[in-house]
Every structure is written in C-alpha cells, then in structure tokens.
C-alpha cells in the first residue's frame, strides 16, 4: 500500500455548511483511505518508522549501513563514546588520498606514503601532521 498523499484528499465538498452530504461522501472516503495508508505505512518500506515501548526505533527498521551525501557521518552518543563490538575495518588509502584538511584524531590505514613507497601501516593525525603508529610487532598467535 503506498504512503499517504495529501493531493488525494479534497475538502471541496466538506468545507461549507451548504455542501451536499452526498457529494462530501467521496471526499470523506478518500480521506479515510489516505488515513489507512498512513496506518499501514508504519514500519513498512517507503513509510515511517515506528517506535517501541521505550520510544526507540526498533533495530529491524534501522539501516545496516549509514550513508551520507556529504561524506561525513557523526555519531554523538550521550556518553561521548562509540563502542564497536567486533572490528573496525579501515579502507586502505594511499597518501595522496588522505583528506586535505584532516582533524586531530583522524586515523587511516596507509598503503603508500607521499613518495609512493609501500607502507601498509596505521597512521593518525596529531593536529599538525600525520604520524605512524610505531609499534610494528606481530601479534602473538594463541592457537
């Protein structure tokens, strides 16, 4: 069922005391059909998200991927901390593709440096320059 559309609702035959009730019937029926579309569209594709008992949008109605037309997505949790339960995967990037105006605390997985040499290292921006994370020891295999 499609989402409601205000252009499908007319008040032409219901906005005056002199309107004919028989003519108003079609307008009232169209308005009720649009109301039914609103009700049916809750939690449905191309509709609106519903809220659970705690006034939160249910997880099943949230996208699995966040996208942005600006290229930036800001997460601002109340406790000022974003928790990731498993892994963060940084897309490998060459030095030439690093942001022109990085922010202090930005991190990247660098594939090549400014001279084109292979690096395959994690780097961070300290507010004035990109720096390598220097501990390159191999993790211990506990298997």
GROMACS elastic network, one bead per residue, 0.5 to 0.9 nm:
[ bonds ]
;  ai    aj funct       b0    kb
    1     4     6  0.89724   500
    1    37     6  0.63973   500
    1    40     6  0.71990   500
    1    41     6  0.74278   500
    2     5     6  0.85747   500
    2    37     6  0.64494   500
    2    38     6  0.86968   500
    2    40     6  0.87457   500
    2    41     6  0.74759   500
    2    46     6  0.75928   500
    2    47     6  0.79419   500
    3    34     6  0.78679   500
    3    37     6  0.55169   500
    3    38     6  0.61048   500
    3    40     6  0.81627   500
    3    41     6  0.59449   500
    3    46     6  0.67335   500
    3    47     6  0.57712   500
    3    48     6  0.87521   500
    4     7     6  0.89492   500
    4     8     6  0.79886   500
    4    33     6  0.83856   500
    4    35     6  0.69925   500
    4    36     6  0.81871   500
    4    37     6  0.52903   500
    4    38     6  0.55807   500
    4    41     6  0.82366   500
    4    47     6  0.87478   500
    5     8     6  0.56428   500
    5     9     6  0.75352   500
    5    34     6  0.68592   500
    5    37     6  0.88661   500
    6     9     6  0.53851   500
    6    10     6  0.82630   500
    6    31     6  0.87847   500
    6    34     6  0.79965   500
    7    10     6  0.72918   500
    8    27     6  0.89478   500
    8    30     6  0.67677   500
    8    31     6  0.74191   500
    8    34     6  0.73743   500
    9    27     6  0.67098   500
    9    28     6  0.82155   500
    9    30     6  0.60533   500
    9    31     6  0.52380   500
    9    32     6  0.89576   500
    9    34     6  0.74749   500
   10    13     6  0.76303   500
   10    14     6  0.82996   500
   10    27     6  0.57484   500
   10    28     6  0.83099   500
   10    30     6  0.79260   500
   10    31     6  0.76146   500
   11    14     6  0.51411   500
   11    15     6  0.57623   500
   11    24     6  0.81867   500
   11    27     6  0.66424   500
   11    28     6  0.83635   500
   12    15     6  0.62327   500
   12    16     6  0.84354   500
   12    19     6  0.84982   500
   12    24     6  0.79882   500
   12    27     6  0.77941   500
   13    16     6  0.72834   500
   13    19     6  0.54927   500
   13    20     6  0.69360   500
   13    21     6  0.77749   500
   13    22     6  0.89596   500
   13    23     6  0.60062   500
   13    25     6  0.83577   500
   13    26     6  0.87066   500
   13    27     6  0.68156   500
   13    28     6  0.89245   500
   14    17     6  0.78440   500
   14    18     6  0.89428   500
   14    19     6  0.61734   500
   14    20     6  0.81718   500
   14    21     6  0.78340   500
   14    23     6  0.83724   500
   14    24     6  0.54443   500
   14    25     6  0.87157   500
   14    27     6  0.74442   500
   14    28     6  0.79495   500
   15    18     6  0.86745   500
   15    19     6  0.72354   500
   16    19     6  0.53892   500
   17    20     6  0.84312   500
   18    21     6  0.89279   500
   19    22     6  0.86935   500
   19    23     6  0.74600   500
   19    24     6  0.71769   500
   20    23     6  0.53206   500
   20    24     6  0.63301   500
   20    25     6  0.89221   500
   21    25     6  0.62746   500
   22    25     6  0.53717   500
   22    26     6  0.78493   500
   23    26     6  0.63229   500
   23    27     6  0.75016   500
   24    27     6  0.52139   500
   24    28     6  0.61314   500
   24    29     6  0.85738   500
   25    28     6  0.51687   500
   25    29     6  0.60824   500
   25    30     6  0.86090   500
   26    29     6  0.51014   500
   26    30     6  0.61417   500
   26    31     6  0.86223   500
   27    30     6  0.51570   500
   27    31     6  0.62409   500
   27    32     6  0.87316   500
   28    31     6  0.50838   500
   28    32     6  0.62568   500
   28    33     6  0.86921   500
   29    32     6  0.51037   500
   29    33     6  0.62324   500
   29    34     6  0.87259   500
   30    33     6  0.50955   500
   30    34     6  0.63339   500
   30    35     6  0.86829   500
   31    34     6  0.51540   500
   31    35     6  0.62520   500
   31    36     6  0.87055   500
   32    36     6  0.61644   500
   32    37     6  0.86120   500
   33    36     6  0.50101   500
   33    37     6  0.63169   500
   33    38     6  0.88003   500
   34    38     6  0.63814   500
   34    39     6  0.87771   500
   35    38     6  0.50416   500
   35    39     6  0.63474   500
   35    40     6  0.86036   500
   36    39     6  0.50660   500
   36    40     6  0.60053   500
   36    41     6  0.83749   500
   37    40     6  0.50289   500
   37    41     6  0.58473   500
   37    42     6  0.88088   500
   37    47     6  0.89010   500
   38    41     6  0.50727   500
   38    42     6  0.67166   500
   38    47     6  0.76186   500
   38    48     6  0.84028   500
   39    42     6  0.57240   500
   40    43     6  0.80927   500
   40    44     6  0.73223   500
   40    47     6  0.81775   500
   41    44     6  0.50007   500
   41    45     6  0.73248   500
   41    46     6  0.72974   500
   41    48     6  0.61320   500
   41    49     6  0.84233   500
   42    45     6  0.85969   500
   42    47     6  0.57755   500
   42    48     6  0.50196   500
   42    49     6  0.57893   500
   42    50     6  0.56373   500
   43    46     6  0.88341   500
   43    47     6  0.64873   500
   43    48     6  0.57344   500
   43    50     6  0.52006   500
   43    51     6  0.87261   500
   43    61     6  0.67650   500
   44    47     6  0.51622   500
   44    48     6  0.67504   500
   44    49     6  0.73625   500
   44    50     6  0.88856   500
   44    61     6  0.84534   500
   45    48     6  0.77840   500
   45    49     6  0.89163   500
   49    57     6  0.64561   500
   49    58     6  0.81230   500
   49    61     6  0.64773   500
   49    62     6  0.84447   500
   50    55     6  0.87357   500
   50    56     6  0.82002   500
   50    57     6  0.59533   500
   50    58     6  0.72658   500
   50    61     6  0.80432   500
   51    54     6  0.74857   500
   51    55     6  0.50394   500
   51    56     6  0.50986   500
   51    58     6  0.64721   500
   52    55     6  0.52627   500
   52    56     6  0.54605   500
   52    57     6  0.62231   500
   52    58     6  0.61515   500
   53    56     6  0.74144   500
   54    57     6  0.88017   500
   56    59     6  0.86580   500
   57    60     6  0.83802   500
   57    61     6  0.67404   500
   57    62     6  0.72673   500
   58    61     6  0.55617   500
   58    62     6  0.69834   500
   59    62     6  0.52295   500
   59    63     6  0.82744   500
   60    63     6  0.79350   500
   62    65     6  0.87344   500
   63    66     6  0.67659   500
   66    73     6  0.76582   500
   67    70     6  0.89342   500
   67    71     6  0.77483   500
   67    72     6  0.84631   500
   67    73     6  0.74450   500
   68    71     6  0.53001   500
   68    72     6  0.62179   500
   68    73     6  0.63563   500
   69    72     6  0.78860   500
   70    73     6  0.81226   500
   75    80     6  0.88077   500
   75    81     6  0.88812   500
   75    82     6  0.73264   500
   76    79     6  0.82996   500
   76    80     6  0.63251   500
   76    81     6  0.78732   500
   76    82     6  0.79454   500
   77    80     6  0.52375   500
   77    81     6  0.63038   500
   77    82     6  0.67486   500
   78    81     6  0.78127   500
   79    82     6  0.82995   500
   84    87     6  0.66138   500
   84    88     6  0.72738   500
   90    93     6  0.85783   500
   90   107     6  0.86508   500
   90   108     6  0.65594   500
   90   109     6  0.60822   500
   91   108     6  0.78495   500
   91   109     6  0.68030   500
   92   108     6  0.73983   500
   92   109     6  0.50702   500
   92   110     6  0.59449   500
   92   111     6  0.59794   500
   92   120     6  0.80465   500
   93    96     6  0.81496   500
   93    97     6  0.61940   500
   93    98     6  0.70065   500
   93   108     6  0.71299   500
   93   109     6  0.61026   500
   93   110     6  0.51552   500
   93   111     6  0.56161   500
   93   112     6  0.75922   500
   94    97     6  0.54074   500
   94    98     6  0.69343   500
   94   109     6  0.84313   500
   94   110     6  0.56529   500
   94   111     6  0.50773   500
   94   113     6  0.66491   500
   94   114     6  0.80986   500
   94   116     6  0.82398   500
   95    98     6  0.54385   500
   95   110     6  0.64959   500
   95   111     6  0.73476   500
   95   112     6  0.57971   500
   95   113     6  0.50090   500
   95   114     6  0.53776   500
   95   115     6  0.86082   500
   95   116     6  0.80124   500
   96    99     6  0.84586   500
   96   112     6  0.84838   500
   96   113     6  0.79270   500
   96   114     6  0.66162   500
   97   100     6  0.83489   500
   98   101     6  0.86944   500
   98   102     6  0.78826   500
   98   108     6  0.80475   500
   98   110     6  0.86827   500
   99   102     6  0.54296   500
   99   103     6  0.89573   500
  102   105     6  0.85037   500
  102   106     6  0.65492   500
  102   125     6  0.69606   500
  102   127     6  0.79251   500
  102   129     6  0.89986   500
  102   130     6  0.88799   500
  103   106     6  0.56884   500
  103   125     6  0.68320   500
  103   126     6  0.81398   500
  103   127     6  0.64266   500
  104   107     6  0.89538   500
  104   124     6  0.80718   500
  104   125     6  0.52776   500
  104   126     6  0.50879   500
  104   128     6  0.77249   500
  104   129     6  0.88898   500
  105   124     6  0.62491   500
  105   125     6  0.54242   500
  105   126     6  0.60747   500
  105   127     6  0.73143   500
  106   123     6  0.84461   500
  106   124     6  0.55618   500
  106   125     6  0.52723   500
  106   126     6  0.79692   500
  106   127     6  0.89304   500
  106   130     6  0.88435   500
  107   122     6  0.72036   500
  107   123     6  0.56423   500
  107   125     6  0.64195   500
  107   130     6  0.86976   500
  108   121     6  0.84091   500
  108   122     6  0.58671   500
  108   123     6  0.54200   500
  108   124     6  0.63986   500
  108   125     6  0.87419   500
  109   120     6  0.67329   500
  109   121     6  0.57060   500
  109   123     6  0.62557   500
  109   124     6  0.88763   500
  110   113     6  0.71101   500
  110   118     6  0.85540   500
  110   119     6  0.63405   500
  110   120     6  0.54770   500
  110   121     6  0.53142   500
  110   122     6  0.59844   500
  110   123     6  0.66033   500
  111   116     6  0.88807   500
  111   117     6  0.82979   500
  111   118     6  0.57722   500
  111   119     6  0.51080   500
  111   121     6  0.67747   500
  111   122     6  0.89084   500
  112   115     6  0.76279   500
  112   116     6  0.52217   500
  112   117     6  0.51660   500
  112   119     6  0.50806   500
  112   120     6  0.69576   500
  112   121     6  0.87703   500
  113   116     6  0.52197   500
  113   117     6  0.54805   500
  113   118     6  0.66813   500
  113   119     6  0.64333   500
  114   117     6  0.75032   500
  116   119     6  0.88344   500
  119   122     6  0.88265   500
  121   132     6  0.69913   500
  121   133     6  0.73574   500
  121   134     6  0.88136   500
  121   136     6  0.84633   500
  122   131     6  0.87142   500
  122   132     6  0.61786   500
  122   133     6  0.57355   500
  122   134     6  0.86179   500
  123   130     6  0.64080   500
  123   131     6  0.53938   500
  123   133     6  0.55253   500
  123   134     6  0.88370   500
  124   129     6  0.83237   500
  124   130     6  0.55082   500
  124   131     6  0.53737   500
  124   132     6  0.65291   500
  124   133     6  0.71879   500
  125   128     6  0.69915   500
  125   129     6  0.56160   500
  125   131     6  0.61150   500
  125   132     6  0.89194   500
  126   129     6  0.58496   500
  126   130     6  0.64692   500
  126   131     6  0.70163   500
  127   130     6  0.81400   500
  131   134     6  0.85641   500
  132   135     6  0.89009   500
  133   136     6  0.77854   500
  135   138     6  0.89564   500
  138   141     6  0.88803   500
